């Protein structure tokens, strides 16, 4: 974990309630897609945890859904605003090129599918970039779920990476009518999942019998964001773990639903 000052470079509204923020600063503590930052806002008591969409050593890209007082404040800041941010939080996603407990990572990328619902799509962007960098010939399949066509975002960004994109909307206004799980059931041979989204979506994915392995990124209300307060603890098969410190990414084998 590292505390630093970041300068807001740009704020772009990309849907009715989702904003893309670019901030410059020392981001060298960020190691893996799926990690998050914790932002101190002048008018809020608790820091706000936000998933990292993309990053280098010198900047971070955040996708922020404006849903509460803190996020509404954050997306209204002007470029040049300086913010106190904790980086290097959480464990992030692991890909096959990295050390991991035996048997928990896929030995074949053709088995893999990435799935995100709403703002949960954000950390999958950096993950897709990392997977492609690991195997430049591989074209990741991204299953993306939204409420309606007007909520779609980052479709072109994923397409520019070379990803194969599948979209589901609840009202059928774009892609197939249905949920992310309806897309996944069309790919029974892709039985390893990288998933991020609301708990109901993760639970439904977990229940798909053809998916036998994967990594699930959970959302939780956080106090400190680095494991001290225990406020975001969740039950797993060997006891309790903290979403902020031990997660937010957990292997399918340890999850309880």
C-alpha positions, 0 to 999 in steps of 0.5 A, a space after each residue: 500500500 502506498 499513499 500519494 497525491 494524484 492530480 486529476 487530468 480529465 473527467 469524461 462522462 461516458 453514460 448517463 451516470 458513469 464517468 471516466 477519470 484520468 489521474 497522474 501520480 506515482 502508481 508504481 504500487 499497482 501490480 495487478 488488474 483488479 486492485 483498487 484505490 481508496 480516495 480521500 474526499 474533502 467533504 466525506 468522512 470515509 475514503 471511497 474505494 474505486 476499482 482501477 480500469 487501467 494503469 501505468 506507473 504514472 497514471 490511473 484510469 478510473 470508471 466511476 458510477 455516480 450513485 452517492 454523495 461521495 461519487 457525485 462529489 468526485 466526478 464534479 471535480 475540475 482538472 487540476 484538483 489534487 487528491 490523496 489516494 491509497 494505491 496497491 490495495 487488494 490482490 487483483 486477478 492472476 493469469 497463467 504466467 504468474 505463480 499461483 496455488 497449483 490447479 487454480 489457474 487455467 492451463 489453456 487460455 481457450 478455456 477462459 471467458 471474462 464476464 462483467 456486469 455494469 460498472 463491474 466491467 471496469 477492472 476487466 479492461 486492464 485484465 484483457 490487456 494483460 492477457 493479450 500481452 501474455 499471449 498476443 495471438 489470443 482474442 479474449 471473449 468478454 461477456 458484458 451485461 447492462 440494463 439497456 443500450 443507453 448504459 453501454 460503455 467501453 465497447 469500442 475500447 475492448 474492441 480496439 484491444 482485439 477482444 470478442 465482445 458479447 453483450 446482453 441487456 435486460 430489456 433487449 435493446 442491445 445484444 441479446 435479451 437477458 443476463 450475462 449468464 445467458 451469454 456464458 451458457 453459450 460457451 460451455 467449453 469456456 469453463 474458467 471465468 474471470 468475473 466482476 459485478 454485483 453479488 447476484 450476478 456472481 452467485 448466478 455465474 457460480 451456479 453454472 455447472 459448466 464453469 469449474 474454475 475461476 476468479 470472482 471480484 466482490 464488492 463490499 462496503 469498506 471502512 479502512 480499505 486495507 484490512 485493519 477494521 475488519 468491516 468488509 469480512 465475508 465467509 469463505 470455506 476456511 473461515 472469514 476473509 476481508 474483501 479489501 485485504 484478502 480480496 476483492 478477488 477470490 478463487 471459485 474454490 474458496 467461495 461460499 454462496 
